[in-house]
C-alpha cells in the first residue's frame, strides 16, 4: 500500500498536474462564487477539453473544481446574501449578518479556513479508512437514506428562518414542485398538464438559479443606486488567528464529521449535512441565541461540512462506482471515457490512480487555502461594484447557467418564474432556501421511502430498523425539542414574576 | 444592337460558369462540426457512448462532433429536439433503446418514424443477477425457490416503465412465477441495492455488474439475449432466455439517429464513416473497456430491430401490465 501511495504522490507532484490543481481550484472558486454557474456544469464543459490528456491530470482538474465550488459559494453567500451553490445556503444565515455588521472579512477568513480543514479531514479519513467506509456506506438501506434526507429537511425548516411554520410551508412547496413530472416508481405523469417539458419535472438547477439569484436581484433592486456598499467596503481580508480558530474546534470537527459520513451516503450530500451540522453546533453552543444574527460558529460548521462532503462522496464513487451527487456522476463518466472503470476492481486495477485522486484532493485543499485568501480582494472588489453593474452581470450569468443545464429555453423560463415566486414569497417572510431544499431532497425522500416500503412489504418499521436511522431520528428529535424549548423559554420566564 | 447582344452573351456565360462552378466547388458534407444530442445527463452510459464516438469523429467523419446533453423526461426532451432539428446532417442524436419503452408507456409527439436511423454501434443483453450471499446459484435454483415462496423474493428493476420491468414481467409470465418487483429509478440505485444485499435479484444491463461478478460479490444467472458482445470471461456459461424457452429477447441497443428528411447522401456518408470507426482498434478497445465489443448494424436492419421491439413491448404491456 505504501509503495502505491508514494508512487501516486510522485505522479501528482509534477508541474503539469500541479498546474491542473491550481487551475481547477481557481475555476472552482469562480464558479462557486457566481450564482448561476454550478460545479456539474463546469466539469461537464471540461470533459472534451481533456480528451488529449491522460486520465490523472483531467481528474485532478475536475476534483479541484468540485472542491473549490463549495468554498466559492461562501463568498457570495456572505457578501451578497446569495449562495453561489446550494451547499452554501446555510452559510448565508450567519454569514450575511456578519457582513452587515462589518465583519465580512472575518467571516470569509473563517469560511475559508473551515472549508480547508473540512476538506483535509475528509481526505485523510478517505485515505485511511476507505474500505471500511465503503462497506458501511453500502449497508445504508433505502429506508436509511430516506430518513437522513427527511431529517435534513426538517432541520432546514426549523432553522432556515425565524418562523418554523413558514419554513415548513416553504419546504412543503418545494416538495410539491418536486412531484411534477414522472412518478419515480410507476412512471405515471404527475401535474404535467400534458406538457412534454414538464414531463421531466422541474429541474432543480434552474429553479435554484431562479430562487437564489433572480429572487435576490428582484428583492434587492431597490438597493441599486444607493451607495449601500457599507457591507462590502468594510470587508478586509482577515485570516483568523490560529488560537481563536482552534478554540472553536467543536464547530469544525462536528461539521467535518457530518460532511464525511453523509457524503458517503449515495444521493444525499451537502444539502443535508450542512444543516445537520449547523443545528448540532447550535445545540451544543454556549450562545445558541446568537445563531442567525452573526455567529461565527454558524459559518464554520456548514463550511467545514460542505467541503468534507467532497472527500466523502469520492469514496463511493471510486470504490463502488456509485456517484454521490451530480458532480461525481460526471466525473464517473469522465473516468469511463478515459477507459477506466470505477467500481470494486478499481482499487485493485489502478491503485496509484486511486491514491492519486485523493492526494490531488489533499493538494487542492492546500491550494484552495492560499488562492482563496489571495482572491478575497478580487471578489470583494467584484461584489463591491454598484449593484447596477453587478446585477445585470449576474442576471446574464444566471440565464446562461439556466440554459446550459438542458440546452433549452424552458429552463430559462423556469428560472424566471421561480425568481418571481421567490420574490413574492420572501416579501411575506417565507425562506427561499427551504423551497430549494424541498425541491432537492423531495425526490430523494420519495423514491427511497417508497422503495423501502415495497421492500418491507408495507411495514413502516423499516424506518427504525437500523441503528443508522435510529440515530438520525434521535438526533432530529433532540434538536427539534431543543429548538422548541428555546423558543418557548422567554414565555416561561415572563410568567415567573406573576407568581 | 451588337452591343446588347454581346452583353447578353457575356451574362449568359457568366451565369453558366457560376452554375457549373457551384456544382464543382460544392463542398462535400460535412463542412462544419456536427452536434450530437445526448438525451441523458452527462456521465451516464449513453453520454459515455456518445463521447467515445466523438473522440474519433475528426478522423472518420472529417469534422469534430460536439456532444450536448439535453436531458429530461426520460430522454424524450432530447429526442424531440432532434426531431425538430434541421435535417441537414449537422444535428444527430445518440439513441438508447430505452426510447422504445418510453414510446410504449408515454404519449409523445413523435415516434420512430420521425427519425432517420444512421446505424447501431453497440448491443448488450439485459441479465438477471443476484448478490452472492443468496442461496440460489443457478437460474434453475432461483426458479425453484420462487415457486416455493411466491411473492416473497424481491426482484429489482432499473426503471418502473422500462425494458427491464417488461423483462421481469415476461420472465414471471413465461415460467409462471411471482416476484416482489421493486422499481428503482435507474441502474445506479439498483447496483447499490444489489451490492448492499438489500434486494434478492436484479434485472440490469450495466456492464459494471460484471466487475462485481468477477470479484465475487454478485452472480449472473441468465441473460435476455446472446452474450456474444459482452466482455465477460464466463459468458459462455450463462444461459439465455432462449435456453429457458422464453420467446422474448431483451437487449439494449445504442446507435445514432438523424432527423427524418436528412438527405440520403448524408446518411450514407455518416454510415460509412461510423462503420469504419467501429473497425478502428482504438475505438474497439475503448468500448471494450466499458464492457461491450462494438458491432456495426446498418440503418435498415436497425430500424427493423427497433420496430420489432416496439411491437413486442406493446404486446407485453397490453397483456401483462396491470
Interface residues (C-beta under 8 A of the other chain):
Chain A: X40 X43 X44 X47 X48 X51 X138 X139 X140 X141 X142 X181 X182 X183 X184 X185 X186 X187 X189 X196 X197 X199 X200 X201 X203 X266 X267 X320 X321 X322 X323 X326 X329 X330 X331 X332 X333 X334 X336 X337 X339 X340 X341 X343 X344 X345 X406 X407 X408 X447 X451 X454 X455 X457
Chain B: X41 X42 X43 X44 X47 X48 X51 X52 X54 X55 X66 X67 X68 X69 X70 X71 X72 X73 X74 X76 X77 X80 X81 X105 X106 X108 X109 X154 X159 X160 X161 X180 X182 X183 X184 X185 X188 X189 X191 X192 X193 X195 X196 X198 X199 X208 X211 X212 X214 X215 X217 X285 X286 X289 X290 X291
